Amino acid sequence: MGMFVFLPLVLPLTAWPIARLAEQHLHPWTATRLLTGMAAVMATCSTVCLGLLMVVGTAQLPGNPLPDGWSDPRVREAVPYDEIAGKAAIPALFAVLVACGRTLWRHCRVRRRAHRALAGLRDTEVAVLPDDVPYGYALPGGRRGRVVVTRGLLDHLEPAERRALFAHERAHLAARHHRFLLAVQLAARANPFLRPLRTAVSYTTERWADEEAAQVVGSRRIVARAIGKAALVSRGAPGTAAGALAGFAAVGPVPRRVAALLGPAPTTRSWPSLFTSVGLAAWGAAAGTAASAMSSANSAVTMVLILHATTPL
């Protein structure tokens, strides 16, 4: 395999230009799904690669429980700089597992705390908190998701802007955006090169909800005005743990979201033709994801076959 065995670890670097193209040229619905799938595939491949390299490193340690055949010279020859790469993969894989575990634990803790904070309120779709601090978010989970908003935010919005706020947060719940965000967060923990995808998906999910709210309200300008007002009144307000789930104006570059809403509506959700600038970006991102997955799978399968061949029956 040679140096190709390390491809799954560095191929996520290709996610940087792909994320930028998807943000700028694709419908938020398409960009969110494409980038999330890309992040999941690349993170899985890089983690599998670390696991296979760890096998090579562990086989070199005295008293290791692995089969003796896995320390065969043919296995070590498949990995360049096997002594360094194999042993370095052991703490690297441990760090990945710990980081992903902490992310999952923190996500679950925030949701539990948010639901406990609403325990004394009526079980309605919209929960209005008697808080002067302006913020709002979508809280998934339980029997159904809930839109949580404070009186301090509602007091700064006109009736039409309040409808835009509620439509935006309902869009988050209906599309289960928290799952996309959690997936890219875990991917970024598994491979730091995937962090641009986490940032991009945070933006595209907000843009997705913005466009859904614009359709419900019937005015893109009203949604843009609501986002701008919410961002201005919440500036300097202390953050809330639950607000990290999906804040109305706290997530994503607000000026870019407002500018997008003041411009023309994005193209249709359907996959664009290759012979357009939008289609070129979409198909380029898909081709990059497929190439990365195939290269990663090839390295993994080759290593597994070598390990199998050196394992005594």
N, C-alpha and C positions, 0 to 999 in steps of 0.2 A: 504493500500500500504506500509506503514511503510517507512523504509529508502530507499526502491526501487524507491521512487518518485525522489530521487536525482541522480539516475543513469545517466540520460542524461547529467548531468553537469560534471560527472567525467569519463564517459566511453571514451571520447576522449583521455584519457591517453594511451589507447591501440593503438593509432595512432603512437606512438613513435617507437616501434619495427617494426610495419607494414611498416612504411615509410622506415626504414632502409633496410628491406628485399626487398621491391619493387625496391629501388634504385639499389641494388646490383645484383638482380637475374632476373628482368623482362626486357623485351624490353622497351625502353623509351616510345614508343607509348602506350603500355599497362599500364605501371606504371603511366603515366600522367593521363590517363583517370580513372584508378582505384582510385588513390589518390584524384583526384579532386572530383569524385563522393562521395567518403568516406567523404571528408571534408564538402561537401554541405549537406549530410544527417545528419551528426553529429551536424553541426552548426544549422541546422533547428530544430532538436530535442531539443537541449539545449536551444534554444531561446523560443520554445514553452513551455518548462518546466518552464523557468523563467516567462513567461506570466501567466501560471497557478498559480505559487506561488505568483505572484503579486496580483492575484485576491483574494487569501486568506489574503494577507497583507492589501490590500485596503479595504476589507470588515471590517477590525478591526478599521479603521479610523472613527472618528466622522463626520457625514454629508456626507458619501460616496454615490455616485449615483448608486451603484450596487444594485441588488435585495437583500432584507433583508434575503431571504433564503440562500444566499451565505455565510452568517456568521453563519449558522447553526453549532452546535457542531459536526455533522457528517462530515462536510467539514473540519473543523479544526483538527479533529482526524485523517484525512487521511494524514496529513502532520506533521511529528515529529518536535517538537520545532516550532510550527506554528507561534508564536508571533515573534520570531527572524527571522526565514527563510522567512516568508511572507513579513515582513517590509524590510528586507535586499534585497529582490528581486526587490523592486520598484526602488531604485537608480541603481541597477545592470542592469536591463532591459533598463533604460534610458541611461546608459553609453554605452550599446551595440548599441542602435539605433543611438546615436550621433557618435560613432566611425565608424559605417558602413556608415552613411551619409557623414561624412568627407572624408572617403576613396573614395566613389563614386564621390564626388565633386572634390577632388584632381585629380583623374584619368581623369575626363572630362576636367578639367582646363589644365592639361599637354598636352592632345591631341589638345585642341584648340590652345594653344600657339605654339605648334609644327607646326600645319597647317598654322597658321598665319605667322610663320617665313619663310615658303616656298612659300608664296603667290606670290612673285616676280619672281620665277623661272618657267621654262617651265614645263608643266604638262606631265612629263615623268615618267616611272616606277622607274628610278634611278635618284635621285637628288644629285649632287655633290656640296658640299658647299666649297667656297673658304676660308677655315679655316685651319690654321696650326696645330690646336689642333687635335690629332688623335682620332676619334671615329666614330662609325657607329651603326645604329639601324634600326629596321623595324617600320614604322609608319602606323598603320591601320586607317581605316576610310575614309570618303569622297567617291568619286566615285570608288576609288580603293586604295589599300594600296600602299605605296611607300617605297623604300629602300633609306635611307639617309646615306651618307658617306661623310667624309671630304677629301679634297685633302691631308691633312697632313697624313691620314692613308693610302691612296692609294699609296703615294710616298714611303712608307716603304714595300710595298708588291710587289712580282713578279706577272706577268700576271696570272699564274695558281693559285696563292694564292688569287688574286682578284676575280677570278671566284668562288673560294671556299667561299669567303666572300659574294658575291651576292647570291649564291645558299643557303647559310645558312639563310640569311635574307628573301629570298623568301619563304623558308620553314616555317619560323615563320608566314608569312602572309597567306600562303596557308592553314595552319592548324589552323589558328586563335588562336595562343597560348596566345594572350593577354586576351582572354576570360577565359582560364584556370587559368591564373595568377590572374586575377581580382576575380574569384570565390574563390580561396584559400585565397586571402588577406581578403575578406569579412568574410570568415569562421574563420580566425585567429582573426579578430576583435570581432566576436561573442563569441568565446571561446578561451582564450589564450592557452589552452592545445593543440590546433590544429596548433600552430606555426611550429612544425616540418614538418607538411605537406606542409606548404607554402614554407619552405626551400627546401624540397624534390622536389616539382613540379617545382620550379625555376631551379633546376638542371636537372630534366628529360626533360623539354621542350628544354633546351639547347642541351642536348644529342640527343634528337629527331631531332633537326635541324642539328646537326653535322652529324648524320648518313644519313640524306637526302642529305646533301651537298656532302658527300663522294660518294654516288651513282651517283650524277650528274657529279662530277669531275672525278670519276673513280679511285680515290686514297685516301685512308684514311690517308696516311702519309702527303699528301699535305694539307689536312684540318687541321691536327694536327699542322703542321708547321705554317699555317696561324694564327691559334688561339694563338699559343705561341708568334709569332711576335707581333700580335695585343695587347696582354697582356703586353708585355715588353715595347712597344713604348707608350702605353697609361698610363703606371704607373706614378702616380704623376700628370696626367693631370686633370684639374678641371672638375667636373661632369657637365652634362647638364641635364636639366629637362626632355627633350624629351628622353634622353638616358635611362631613367628609364623604358621606355616601353619595350625595348628588345635590350640590348647592345650585340655586337658581342663577345667581350671577357671580358666584365665587369660583367657578370652574371654567377654564378656557379663557383665552384672550378676549376680553369683552369688546375692545374696539374692532377686532376682526369679525366677531359675531354680529355686531351692529352693522358694520359695513356690508357684510354678506346679506343681511336682511334688507338693507336699503337698496341693494342691487337686484338684478333679475333672479327669479327662482332657479334653483339648480335643475339640471337635466333629469330625465326620468330615471327611476331606479333600475330599469332593465339594463343588462350588460351592453355597453356601447360597442359600436362597430370598430374594428381595428383601423379603419381608414379615416379616423378622426383623431384630433389631439387628445380628447378625453379617452377614446378607445385605446390609443397607443399607451397612455399612462396605465390604464387598467390591465391591458394584456401584458405590458412590461412587468408590472408588479406580480401578476399571476405566474408569468414565466420565471421570474426570479425566485418565487416561492417554490415552484416545482423543481427547479434546478438545485436549490439548496436542499430540499427534502431528498431528492434522488442521490445527491452526493453523500449526504449524511447516512442514508440507508445503505448505500454501497459500502461505505467504510464499516458500518456496524455489522452488516452481513458477512463481510470478508473476515473480520475479526472473530465473529462467532464460529465460522467454519474452521478457522485455524485452531481455535480452542477446542472445538469438537474433535478435530483430527488428532490432536495431541493428548486427548483424554483417554486413558485405558478403559476398556470395557470391563 
